[in-house]
Amino acid sequence: MSILNDLPHVCTAKRRTIGRAGSLGGTAPTFPTTVFSARTCWRQNAKDEDITEFSKKGMAVTDRFYFTTDPGLSEEDVLTDVRNKGTTAGTGDGDWEVRSRAEPDASAGLGVVYRVMAEKTTTGST
């Protein structure tokens, strides 16, 4: 059985919108839309070349997420509740802000997967 048939993690994605921060004005992000919930994925640490490439653009990345079909994610999204498949609780140690649109990654060897680069954050998605 190929790993593409049984990815080891699941995650939820939420879409960020910017709204008013209260009576004093200003703006704050909110996450009212769930893009998907408990979708299978595979989280891996970012490679050194990914970290270098994104740092040249002024962005930080810490992880790569792989999906078997296009997840429809963009830089407006946050991955939450990332956990091993079969467990009922997420890691509880932060969320991942998406830093790149999903793009096909031909390096899987056994088929096409879609890769999303993300940065781990502790600011939350509430």
C-alpha positions in Angstrom: 0.0 0.0 0.0 1.3 3.4 -0.9 1.5 6.2 1.7 -0.6 8.3 -0.7 -3.5 5.9 0.1 -3.0 6.4 3.9 -1.6 9.8 4.8 -0.6 9.9 8.5 -2.2 13.2 9.7 -5.5 15.1 9.6 -6.0 18.8 9.8 -8.7 21.5 9.6 -8.4 24.7 7.5 -10.0 28.1 8.3 -10.2 31.2 6.2 -9.1 34.5 7.6 -11.1 37.7 7.2 -10.2 41.1 8.6 -12.9 42.8 10.7 -13.2 45.6 13.3 -11.3 45.2 16.5 -13.8 46.8 18.7 -15.1 50.2 19.8 -11.6 51.8 19.6 -11.3 51.0 15.9 -8.5 49.2 14.1 -8.7 45.8 12.6 -8.3 42.2 13.7 -8.4 38.9 11.9 -11.3 36.5 12.5 -11.7 33.0 11.2 -15.5 32.5 10.5 -15.2 30.1 7.5 -14.0 26.5 7.8 -12.5 25.5 4.4 -12.4 21.8 5.4 -12.4 19.7 8.5 -10.4 16.5 9.5 -8.9 16.2 6.0 -6.0 13.7 5.6 -2.6 15.3 5.0 1.0 14.7 5.7 3.0 17.3 7.7 6.8 17.4 7.4 9.4 19.9 8.5 10.4 22.4 5.8 13.6 21.7 4.0 16.6 24.1 4.3 16.1 25.2 0.7 12.5 26.0 1.3 13.4 28.1 4.4 16.1 29.9 2.4 13.8 30.5 -0.6 11.0 32.0 1.5 13.3 34.1 3.6 14.5 35.8 0.4 10.8 36.8 0.0 10.6 38.1 3.6 8.5 35.1 4.8 9.2 32.3 7.2 8.2 28.7 6.7 8.5 25.8 9.1 6.5 23.0 7.6 5.3 21.4 4.4 1.8 19.9 4.2 0.9 17.4 1.5 -2.6 16.5 0.2 -3.6 14.0 -2.4 -6.0 16.4 -4.1 -5.9 20.2 -4.4 -7.0 21.5 -1.0 -7.9 25.0 -2.4 -5.7 26.8 0.2 -4.1 30.2 -0.2 -2.3 32.7 2.0 -5.6 33.7 3.6 -5.9 30.3 5.4 -4.7 28.8 8.6 -4.3 25.1 9.3 -5.5 24.1 12.8 -6.2 20.9 14.8 -3.3 19.1 13.1 -3.0 15.6 14.6 -2.1 12.0 13.9 -4.8 10.2 12.1 -6.9 8.1 14.5 -6.4 10.5 17.5 -9.2 12.7 18.8 -7.2 15.8 19.9 -4.8 18.1 18.1 -1.4 18.9 19.3 -2.6 22.0 21.0 0.7 23.8 20.3 -0.3 26.3 17.7 -1.6 26.7 14.2 0.1 26.9 10.8 -0.4 30.0 8.7 -0.3 29.1 5.0 2.5 30.9 3.1 1.9 29.5 -0.4 -0.9 28.4 -2.6 -1.3 24.7 -3.1 0.8 23.5 -6.0 1.4 20.1 -7.5 4.6 18.4 -6.3 5.9 15.8 -8.7 8.6 14.6 -6.3 6.2 12.1 -4.7 7.3 9.4 -7.2 4.1 7.4 -6.7 1.7 10.0 -7.9 1.0 13.7 -7.7 0.5 15.4 -4.4 -0.2 19.0 -3.6 2.2 20.8 -1.4 1.4 23.8 0.8 4.2 25.7 2.7 3.2 27.0 6.2 4.7 28.7 9.2 3.9 27.5 12.7 2.4 30.2 14.9 1.1 30.5 18.4 -1.2 33.5 17.7 -4.1 31.1 17.2 -7.1 31.1 14.9 -9.9 32.1 17.2 
